[in-house]
């Protein structure tokens, strides 16, 4: 399934909508200058296991890249996702990698 992901800055979150228009999930953030902190990822139960969180993660990282932002991944999902996507390493502010 394809999702439309948009930034809703007035709510400080990115939203994923299914083709039907239903809200499938969100990533919340806090923005300060060129630093963006991703704080939480949430997927509606109806859409779990369908790649919504990964689609959101890629979209928020591409948005940060396009805007020249440094990313602070406070959200455990985003942080773990980034461990598998090293193409974003130069954008991520972290001192150590999480150990699973």
N, C-alpha and C positions, 0 to 999 in steps of 0.2 A: 504494500500500500504506500502511496505517496502522501507526504505531509507538507503542508504549507507552514513555514516557520517565519514568524515576524517578530520584530522588536516592539514591545509596548513600553516605551520609556516612562510613561506616566505611572505605570504599575511596577517599574523596575523588574521587568521579566521578559523573556522570550517565550512565545506561545507557539505550540504546534497544533495545527488543526487538520483533521482528517478531511478526505475529499467531500464527506457529507457536511462539513462545516463544524462538526463537533470538536470541542477542545480535547485534545489527546494528552497533552502534557505541557509542562512549563519548566524553565530554568530561571530562578530568581538571581538577581545580582545587585551589587552596589557599585556605583561608578564615582570615582574621584579623580578628576583630571584625566590622565592617560592610564590610570590603573583601574582595572575592573576585577571585582571579586565575585566569583560565582559561588553562591551560598547554598543553593538547594535545587535538586532536580526531582520532579514529581510527575508520574505518569498515571493517568486514570486507569483503574482496574480493568476496564473493558479493552484497553489497548496494550496491556502488559505483554511482554514477550514478542512484540511486533516491530522492534527496532526504533521505537519513538525516542527513547533516551539517547541512543547513539546518534540518531539524526539531529537531535537537539544539540548534543555535544559538538558535533562537527560544525553545525551552523553557528553556534556561539563562538567557536574558535576561529572560524573563517571571518566572522564579523570583527572580532578583536584584531585579527591580522590586517584586515582591510583598513582599520582605523588606527593602526600603529599602537595598540594598547599592550600593556603588560598585564598578564593574567595571574591572579591569585586564586587557585582552585581549593576553596574551603569545602565545597560539596564533595563528599566521598565518591560519588559516582563519577563526577568530572575528573577528580584526581586520579582514580583508578583507570579511567578511559585514557587519560593522557600518558599513563605508563606504557600503553600499547601503541601510541601514536607520536613517535619521536619527531615527526615533521614540525611539531609545535614547540619543541624543547626550548628554543631560543626566546620564546615569548613568555615562558612560565617562570614566575618567581617562586622558587622553593630552594631550601638549603639542603635537604636530603630527600631521597626517594622513600616512599612508604614500603614497608616489608609486609608481605602477605603471610 
